[in-house]
Amino acid sequence: MIRTITALSVAIAGLTLIAAGATFLWPQAANTPITFTTLHGEPVALYGAGLYRYETAFAGAGSTGTDIILLAVVVPLLLLMTWGFGRGSSRAGLLLFGVMAFVLYVYAHRGLSNAYNELFLLYVALFSASLFAFILLFVWAYAHAAVFTDVSAGMQRSLGLFMFVCGLLTSYVWLEPLVTAGLAGVPPRLLDSYTTMVTDALDLGVIVPSTFLSGVLLLRGRLLGYIIALPLLVMLVLLGPTIALQTVLQLRAGVTFTPAEIVGPIAGFLVVGVIAVWFLWVLLRTVRPDDQIIRPAA
C-alpha cells in the first residue's frame, strides 16, 4: 500500500503541475467579453480569455487563483510529504492525507462544475487518481489512529466543538442564498451560466456531514473522529489563502462585491484557518518522530 500511495501521489503532483501550469501557458487571446443567455433567460458576461474563457468572470478568476495556490503551495507540499511518507514518517503521511483531500476537492469541482475546456480529461484523471489516493490514505491513517491516544480529553472536546461550529457556519453560508432564492422563486445569484450549484451540493452533501460526524465521534472519544477531522483541518488552512487570492483576481476581472462580501469571507477563513493551524500543530505534536510507519510484508 505504501508504494502504491507514493506512486499515486507523485503522479498526482506531476499532473497537477501540468493542469495548473497550463492556465498560464495557454494562449491568451484578447479578452473579449462573451455574452451568454442562461437557461433562465438572463444575460451573463463570460471570462472570454485563456483556458477559462467559457467561465463567468467570477469562476474564471477564481479558478486562476486556485491554480496559483496549487502551483505555489500544494504541489510542493505533495512532493515534500510524499518524500517523508516514503521514508517512514507518520506525520508526513497524515499531512499528505490532508493535502490530498484538498486536491480531490479542487478536481472534483473541475471535472463536475467547470465549463468544458481542452483539459477536461486531465481533470477527470486527477479527480479519479486523487479519489483513490485519498481512500488508500484514509485506510492507512485509520490503521495508525492510535497515534492520537495521547491527545488530552479537553483538546478532544475542543476539536469536536470546533468541527460542529465549522459545520454550522458552512451550512449557513451555503443554505442562506439557496433558501432565499428558492422562496423568491428565482435562481441563486451565483448560478450565472451554470445549470446547477455543484459547489453547494458537494459542501452541503459531503463536507458539512463530515464535520458533524467528526464532531460527534470526537465528543464520544472515538479515534475515527481525528481521522475525519484531519483532512478537514488541512483544507481549512489551504482555503484561507485560496479565497483571498481568488477575491483579488475577481476584483481585477471586474466582479463587484460589497465591502462585507470582501471582508467577511477573507476574515472568516483567516480566523478559522489560524485555529485549524493550531489544532493541526497540537495533533501532529502527539505523533512522535519515532512513530514510524508499519510496513506490510507485501
N, C-alpha and C positions, 0 to 999 in steps of 0.2 A: 504493500500500500504506500509506503514512504516514497519509493522510487516512482510510482505512478503519479502521486501528488506532485512530486518535484518536477517531473517531466511536463505534466499538465500546466503547472504554474509558470515554468519558463516559456512554454509555448504561448500561454495567455499574455504574458508580459510582452513577448515579441509581436503578437497580433494586435495588442492594444497600442503599442508604439506605432504600428503601421496605420491602424484605423484613426487614431487621434492625430497623428502627424499629417495624414492626408488632408486634413482640414486646412492646413497652412501651405500645402504644396499644390493644392488643386487650383487649376486656372481660375483666376478671379476676373470675370468679365465685368464690364461697367455695371455698377449697382443700379439697375433699372427696376424700380418697384413694379411688381406684378399685382394687378387687382384680380381677386378671386371672389366669386359669388358662392357663398356656402349653401348647404342644403336647406338652411333656414332663410335663404334669400338675403343674407347680409353681406355687403362688400367687405373684403379683408385684404390688406396690403401684405404681400409676401416679402420675404427677405431679399430675394432677387439676385443673389450673388453667391458664387462658390458652391461647395458641396451641399450646403443647406439652403439653396436658392428657393426650394419649394416649401420651406418652413415659414411660419409667420416671423416677424421681426423679433418677437418675444422668444419664440422657441429657437430660432436660428442663432441669435446672440447668446442665448442660454446654453445651447449645445456647444458653441465655441468656447465659452467659459469652462464648461466641464472638460473639454479636450485639453485645455491648458493645465488644469489640475491633474488630469490623467498623466500628461507628459512630465510635469514638473514634480509631482508628489507620488502618484500611485504606482507608476511603472518602477521608479527607483525603490519604493517600499517593497513591491512584489519581488524584485530581484534580490534585495537585501535579506528579506525574511525567508525567501526560498533557500538562499545560501545558508542561513543559520539553521533552518529546519533540516536541511540535508546533513548538517554537521551534528545534529542531535539536540538542538536547543528547543525545549518545550515553550519557552517564552516566544521565540521566533515563530513556532508553529501556531500558537494562539493568535499572534498578531497577523500572521498570514491568513488565518481563518477569517479575521475581521476585514482585512483589505479585500479578500476575495468576495466577501458579501457586497462590498461597495461596487466592485467590477460587475458582479451579477446584476445588481440593481440598475447600473447605468446601461448595460447592454440588453437587459430585458426591455427597457424603455426604447432603446434604439431599434430593436427588432420589432417591437409591437406598436410603438407610438409614432416615431419619426416618419415624416413623408419619405416615400421610397426614393433612394438615390443609388448611385453606382456601387456603393459599398454594402448593400443590403445583405448579401450572402456572408460577408465578413462579420457583420453584426450578428447574424444568426449563429455563425461558428463560435463567436466569443460568448454569446448567450448560452449555447449548449455546453461549451468547454468549462465556463465558469460555474455553471449549474452543477455539473458532475464533480468538479473540483471542490465546490462548496459542500456537497453531500459527503464526499470522502473525508474532508477536513472535519465535518461535524461528527462523523463516526470516530475519527481519531481523537478529537477533543473530548468526546463523551467518555472514551476509554481512559482518558487522563484527567477526568473531572476531580479525582481525589486530590489533585494539587491545590484545590481551593478549600480543603478541610480546615486549614489554619486561619481562614478569614473569621474575624470576630462576629458574634451574633449581632452586635449593633451595626456593624458595617453591612452585614447581610440584609438587615431590615431597611437600612437607609437606601441601599441599591434597589431593593424591591419597591419601596415607595417612589423612588426616582423613576423607575420603569412605569409605574402607574401614572405619574404626572406626565411623562412623555407621551403615553398613550392617550391621555385625556386631551392634551394640547394638540396633538396631531389630529385627533378626531374632530376637535372644534375647527381647526384651520381648514380641513377639507369638507366637513359637513355643512358649515355655515353658508358658504356660497352656493352649494348644491341644493340645500333645503330652501334657501331664499329664492333661487331661480326657479325651483320646482313649484313653489307656492305661487310665484308670479306668472307661471306658465311661459317662461322664456328660457332660452338656452343659457348655460353658465357663461360668464363674461369671457373666460379664457378658453372656451371651446373653439372659438375662431374658425379656422378652416378644417378642423378635425371632426371626425364623426362621433367620437366618444372620449371620455376622460380616463385615459389609461393610467396616468399617474395616480389619480384619485382612487381608481379601482385597486391598484397594487398596494397603495399605502393603507387604505381602509380595509382591504381584504387580507393582507399579509402582515404588514409592518405593525399596525395597531393591535391585532390579536396576539402577535408575538410579544409585544411589550407587556400586555396584560398577563399572558401566560407566564412569562418570565417573572413578573412581579408576584403572582400567586405562588409559584414554585419557590421563590426566594423566601417569601414570608412563611412558607411551610418548612423551610430548612432543607429543600431538595437541591442537590448539586447540579441537576439539569438546568436549574434556573440561571446559573452562571454561564453555562454553555450557550443558552439562548441570548443572554444579555450581552455577552462579549462582542459579537459582531454588530449588534445594535449600537453599542458604545463607540466602536471604531467608525461606523457610518456617521454618527453624530459629529464626531471630531472632523471628519472629512467634508461633511456637508456645510459646515460653517464657512470656510474659505471659498467653497464652490459657489454658494449662494451670493456671497459678497462680490465675487468676480463676475458672476452672471449678471448681477444688478448693474454693475459699472458698464459692462458691454451692452446691456439692453438700453441703458440711458443714452449711450453713444449712438445706438441704432435708431434712436428716435422714439422709443417706447416711453410713454408718460406714466409717471407714478405720483401719488400724493406723498408728502413727506412721511406720513405714517406708514405707507406701503414700502418706503425705502428703509426707514429706521427700524420698524417693527421686526421684520424677518431677520435682518442682519444682527440687530442687538439680541433678539431672542435666541438665534442659533449660536451667537458668540457666548452667551451666558451658559446655555445648555452644553455647548462644546467644551467650555472650560471645566464644567462639573464632570463631564464624561471623561476628560483627560485625567482628572483627579481619581475617579473610580478606577480607570484603567491602571493608573500607577499603583494604587493600593492592591488591586487584584494581582497584577504581574509581580509585585514585590513579594507576594506569598510564594511564588514559584521560584525556588532556589536555583541558582545557576547550575547546581549539580543534579537537578531533576532532569535526567536525560530521557530521551525517547526510548521506549521499549520497542526494539525492532523485532518484527516477526521472523520466524525461521525461514519463511519462503515468501 
